Amino acid sequence: MNFKKHIPNILTLLNLFCGCIAVVFVAQRLFDYAFFFVCLGIFFDFFDGFLARKFGVAGPLGVQLDSLADMVTSGVVPGFVMYQMLPSTEMVIENTEITSCFPMYDNNPMLLLPYLGFVITLGACYRLANFNIDTRQSDSFIGLPTPANALFIGSLPFLTGEMFNFVHNPWVLIAITFLSAYVMNAEIPLFSLKIKDFSFQKYKLQIGFLVASVVLLVLFQVTAVPLIILMYVLLSVVNNTILAKK
C-alpha cells in the first residue's frame, strides 16, 4: 500500500477534527481555545492540497473531503461564534413571562437575534459548493475564502477596550454577519495563498503578504487578524488593478 497517497486526506480529516473541537470550545464560550483549533485546522487545510499535488495523488475524493472539513472549521464554527457574541437568551430570559413551551421568545422576539449568526454558515456552505464547480478558481479566488473569513469572525471576541466597543454592538455584529456572507460569494478576485512551488518570483505577492502578516501578529497578536484580512482584500484589489493596466 502506498501510504503517501493517504497523507493529504489524513491532514484534511485532522482539519475536520480541529473544527469539531473548536465547536465544543465555542459552546463553552472559550473563544481563545476555539480560535487556536481553527488556526490549527486551517494549517492542515493549507498543506493537504500542497502535499496532494507534490505527491501526485490529487483527486476528486480529496476535493470533496476538503470542502466537507472546511464546512465545519470555516463554516459552522464562525457562525456559532457570531451566535455566541450576539445578545444571548440568558441576558433577558429572567425578565420573560412563561406562557408556552418556548417561553423565551413569547414576549421578546429579539431573543431570536443570535440565530442570524448562522447566516455566516449558510454563506460559507454556498461558497464551498460553488468553489468545487467554479473552474475559474484554480489559481486564485473569487470572493473571500472561508478560512480567511473564519479567522476574521473568530478574532472578533478578542477586540476589547474602548477602541473596539462599537464592534460588540448587536447591529454592528449583524452588519458584519451579512457582509461576511456577501464577501465570501462576491465577484471579487483575490490572490490565492496556496503556494504550489518555492518560486519567489512567481509568489512574491503571497510571500510578502505572509511576511507582513507575521510582523503584524507579533506586534498586535490576535487583534491584528481583522487588519490582515482587510489588507488581503485591498492587496488583491490593487494587484488586479495593476494587472488590468498591463
Secondary structure, 3 states (H helix, E strand, C coil): CCHHHHHHHHHHHHHHHHHHHHHHHHHCCCHHHHHHHHHHHHHHHHHHHHHHHHCCCCCHHHHHHHHHHHHHHHHHHHHHHHHHHCCCHHHCHHHCCCCCCCHHHCCCHHHHHHHHHHHHHHHHHHHHHHHHHCHHHCCEEECCCHHHHHHHHHHHHHCCCHHHHHHHCHHHHHHHHHHHHHHHHCCCEEECCCCCCCCCCCCHHHHHHHHHHHHHHHHHHHHHHHHHHHHHHHHHHHHHHHHHHC
